[in-house]
Amino acid sequence: MEVVRFGRAETALGPMWLAETDAGVAASSRSRTLEAFLAALRRRFPGARLEADALDGSWVDAATSGGRLPPVDLRGIAGFDRAVYEAVRRIPAGETLTYGDVAALVGSPRAARAVGTAMGRCPLFPAVPCHRVVRASDGWSGWGGDPALKRRLLSAERRGGTT
């Protein structure tokens, strides 16, 4: 039986729920209740045993300061969303692409809104650096998270520092 380990970790973004499998980061959340977090894991990994564990959240700090992104487990994620998350993970630290750019990268150049929807439900921030995807109209907005945090993360990445 597969095991999905989960726990609460202190990170540069504050306390987060994290989940991992042997393949990599399976989920992360800054705001969900434990019940909602576990329910989402059960949907993505039916039949897996969810096991509380002390997880190391140091990858969050590295990922939010432009460092290396951790491996991720994308099982249970719809094909289009998976393609979007893989494309977004290839955006270099400190750089941005528009929703339309990402749509073109995944072979659906007219699907900018669908990219936005996929980003809005991404269960893997910051292992998938959602903050690097922006609206074409202003080059900043379009992220479901805190806009001030988005600016802070991009600024930190551009200078190679910490959040």
C-alpha positions in Angstrom: 0.0 0.0 0.0 1.3 3.4 -0.9 2.0 5.9 1.8 1.4 9.7 1.6 3.2 11.4 4.4 1.9 14.7 5.7 2.7 17.3 8.3 2.9 20.9 9.3 6.1 22.8 8.7 7.4 26.2 9.5 8.6 28.0 6.3 9.5 31.4 5.1 5.9 31.7 4.0 4.6 30.8 7.5 3.2 27.5 8.6 2.2 25.1 5.8 0.6 21.7 5.4 2.9 19.6 3.3 2.5 16.1 1.8 5.1 13.9 0.1 5.3 10.5 -1.5 8.4 8.6 -2.5 8.1 10.4 -5.9 8.2 13.9 -4.4 6.0 16.7 -3.1 2.4 15.7 -3.4 0.7 18.9 -2.0 1.3 22.0 0.0 -1.1 24.6 1.4 -0.7 27.8 3.4 -4.4 28.1 4.4 -6.4 24.9 4.2 -7.6 23.3 7.3 -6.1 19.9 8.0 -9.4 18.2 7.1 -9.6 19.9 3.7 -6.0 19.2 3.0 -6.4 15.5 3.8 -9.7 15.3 1.8 -7.9 16.6 -1.3 -5.1 14.0 -0.7 -7.6 11.2 -0.5 -9.2 12.2 -3.8 -5.8 12.3 -5.6 -4.4 9.2 -3.9 -7.3 6.8 -3.4 -6.3 3.8 -1.4 -3.1 5.3 -0.1 -2.4 5.4 3.6 -2.1 8.9 4.9 0.6 9.0 7.6 1.4 12.0 9.8 5.1 12.7 9.8 7.6 15.5 10.6 8.4 16.8 7.1 11.3 19.0 6.3 9.9 22.2 4.7 13.3 23.6 3.8 12.5 23.1 0.1 9.8 25.8 0.4 12.5 28.3 1.5 14.8 27.3 -1.4 11.9 27.4 -3.9 10.7 30.8 -2.8 14.2 32.4 -3.0 14.9 31.2 -6.6 16.6 27.9 -5.6 16.1 24.5 -6.9 12.5 23.2 -7.1 11.8 19.8 -5.5 10.6 16.8 -7.4 6.8 16.7 -7.5 4.2 13.9 -7.7 1.6 14.9 -10.2 -0.5 11.7 -10.0 -4.2 12.4 -9.8 -4.0 15.7 -11.5 -5.8 16.2 -14.8 -3.7 16.1 -18.0 -4.0 19.8 -18.9 -3.2 20.9 -15.4 -0.3 18.6 -15.3 1.1 20.0 -18.5 0.6 23.6 -17.2 2.4 22.8 -13.9 5.3 21.1 -15.8 5.6 24.2 -18.1 5.5 26.6 -15.1 8.2 24.6 -13.3 10.5 25.3 -16.3 10.2 29.1 -16.0 13.6 30.3 -14.6 13.6 32.0 -11.2 13.0 35.7 -11.4 11.4 35.5 -14.8 7.7 35.5 -15.8 5.5 34.3 -18.5 2.0 35.3 -19.3 -1.0 33.0 -19.1 -1.1 33.1 -22.9 2.6 32.2 -23.1 2.0 29.1 -20.9 -1.0 28.2 -23.0 1.1 28.2 -26.1 3.8 26.1 -24.4 1.3 23.4 -23.6 0.0 23.4 -27.2 -3.3 25.3 -26.5 -2.5 28.9 -27.5 -6.1 30.0 -27.0 -6.4 28.6 -23.5 -5.0 31.4 -21.4 -8.1 31.4 -19.2 -7.8 27.6 -18.7 -4.2 28.1 -17.7 -5.4 30.7 -15.1 -8.0 28.2 -13.8 -5.3 25.5 -13.5 -3.0 27.9 -11.7 -5.8 28.9 -9.3 -6.4 25.3 -8.2 -2.7 24.3 -8.1 -2.1 22.2 -5.0 1.7 22.4 -5.2 2.8 26.1 -4.7 5.7 26.8 -4.4 7.0 23.6 -5.9 5.1 24.9 -8.9 6.0 28.6 -8.9 2.6 30.0 -9.7 3.8 33.5 -8.9 5.9 33.4 -12.1 2.8 33.5 -14.3 1.3 37.0 -14.9 -1.4 38.8 -16.9 -0.2 40.2 -20.2 -2.0 43.5 -19.4 0.1 44.6 -16.4 2.9 42.0 -15.9 2.0 41.4 -12.3 -1.5 40.5 -11.4 -3.4 37.3 -12.0 -2.3 35.2 -9.1 -4.8 33.9 -6.6 -2.4 34.5 -3.8 -1.4 37.7 -2.1 -0.2 40.2 -4.7 2.3 41.7 -2.2 3.7 38.2 -1.7 4.0 37.7 -5.4 6.0 40.9 -5.8 8.2 39.9 -2.9 8.9 36.5 -4.3 9.8 37.7 -7.7 12.0 40.5 -6.3 13.8 37.9 -4.1 14.3 35.6 -7.0 15.6 38.4 -9.2 18.2 39.4 -6.7 19.0 35.7 -5.7 18.1 36.4 -2.1 15.5 35.3 0.4 11.9 36.2 0.8 
